[in-house]
Amino acid sequence: MSAGGAFGGNRGVRPVPPEKGVFPLDHLHECDLEKKDYLACLKSTGFQSERCRQFSKKYLECRMERNLMAKQDMSELGFRNLDEVGTAPDKISRLESSPNQPKEKK
């Protein structure tokens, strides 16, 4: 007989709460554009998150502005000046335009 719960769960083991606490989900889709921009950037860069930091920052700022997470200084969340990140300036300028916005024709 198994020592786990009815569905394979571990009985008696207490769940551990998240480190930053609980935050509400975005049921009203207030930050969907920012989320989609970040996910599109991740896909277009081969999931290299460091190249999409500005989109991640915009998403977190949106959540804080709409009280979907506690307001916190961005430096506490790992964001400093973008110049300190090892991303080349030409790559930043390409990524700063939203992936969901139509590209300008030259």
C-alpha positions as CSV (number, residue, x, y, z in Angstrom):
1,M,0.0,0.0,0.0
2,S,1.2,3.5,-0.8
3,A,2.0,6.1,2.0
4,G,0.6,8.9,-0.1
5,G,-2.9,10.4,-0.3
6,A,-5.8,9.2,-2.4
7,F,-4.4,10.8,-5.5
8,G,-0.7,10.4,-4.8
9,G,-0.5,13.4,-2.6
10,N,1.6,13.4,0.6
11,R,-0.5,13.3,3.7
12,G,0.7,15.4,6.6
13,V,3.0,17.6,4.6
14,R,2.0,21.3,5.0
15,P,2.1,23.5,1.9
16,V,4.6,26.3,1.9
17,P,3.2,29.8,1.1
18,P,4.8,31.9,-1.6
19,E,7.7,34.0,-0.5
20,K,6.1,37.3,-1.5
21,G,2.6,36.4,-0.3
22,V,-0.6,36.1,-2.2
23,F,-1.5,38.5,-5.0
24,P,-4.8,38.7,-6.9
25,L,-5.0,37.3,-10.4
26,D,-5.8,39.7,-13.3
27,H,-9.4,38.6,-13.8
28,L,-10.3,41.8,-15.6
29,H,-7.3,41.5,-17.9
30,E,-6.0,45.0,-17.0
31,C,-2.4,44.1,-17.8
32,D,-3.0,41.7,-20.8
33,L,-1.2,44.0,-23.3
34,E,1.9,44.1,-21.1
35,K,1.8,40.4,-20.5
36,K,1.4,39.6,-24.2
37,D,4.2,41.9,-25.2
38,Y,6.5,40.2,-22.7
39,L,5.5,36.7,-23.9
40,A,5.9,37.7,-27.5
41,C,9.4,39.1,-26.7
42,L,10.3,35.8,-25.0
43,K,9.2,33.8,-28.0
44,S,11.1,36.1,-30.5
45,T,14.3,35.9,-28.5
46,G,14.3,32.2,-27.9
47,F,13.2,32.6,-24.3
48,Q,16.2,34.7,-23.2
49,S,14.5,36.6,-20.4
50,E,17.4,39.0,-19.9
51,R,16.6,40.5,-23.4
52,C,13.0,41.1,-22.4
53,R,13.6,42.9,-19.1
54,Q,11.9,46.1,-20.2
55,F,8.7,44.3,-21.0
56,S,8.9,42.4,-17.7
57,K,9.3,45.7,-15.9
58,K,6.3,47.3,-17.7
59,Y,4.2,44.3,-16.7
60,L,5.1,44.5,-13.0
61,E,4.6,48.3,-13.0
62,C,1.1,47.8,-14.5
63,R,0.3,45.2,-11.8
64,M,1.5,47.6,-9.1
65,E,-0.5,50.6,-10.5
66,R,-3.7,48.5,-10.5
67,N,-3.1,47.1,-7.0
68,L,-2.7,43.6,-8.4
69,M,0.5,43.3,-6.4
70,A,2.2,45.2,-3.5
71,K,3.9,48.4,-4.6
72,Q,7.7,47.9,-4.4
73,D,10.7,49.7,-5.6
74,M,11.9,48.2,-8.9
75,S,15.4,47.9,-7.6
76,E,14.1,45.5,-5.0
77,L,12.8,43.3,-7.8
78,G,16.1,43.2,-9.6
79,F,15.7,46.1,-12.0
80,R,18.4,48.7,-12.2
81,N,19.4,51.0,-15.1
82,L,19.1,49.2,-18.4
83,D,22.6,50.3,-19.2
84,E,23.9,48.0,-16.5
85,V,22.5,45.0,-18.3
86,G,24.8,43.4,-20.9
87,T,22.4,44.1,-23.8
88,A,23.8,45.9,-26.8
89,P,22.1,49.2,-27.6
90,D,21.0,48.1,-31.1
91,K,19.3,45.0,-29.5
92,I,17.5,47.2,-26.9
93,S,16.1,49.5,-29.6
94,R,14.7,46.6,-31.5
95,L,13.1,45.2,-28.4
96,E,11.7,48.5,-27.1
97,S,9.1,48.5,-29.8
98,S,6.2,46.3,-28.7
99,P,6.1,43.0,-30.5
100,N,2.3,43.3,-30.8
101,Q,2.5,46.7,-32.6
102,P,2.8,46.7,-36.4
103,K,6.4,47.4,-37.5
104,E,7.1,50.5,-39.5
105,K,7.8,50.0,-43.2
106,K,11.0,51.5,-44.4
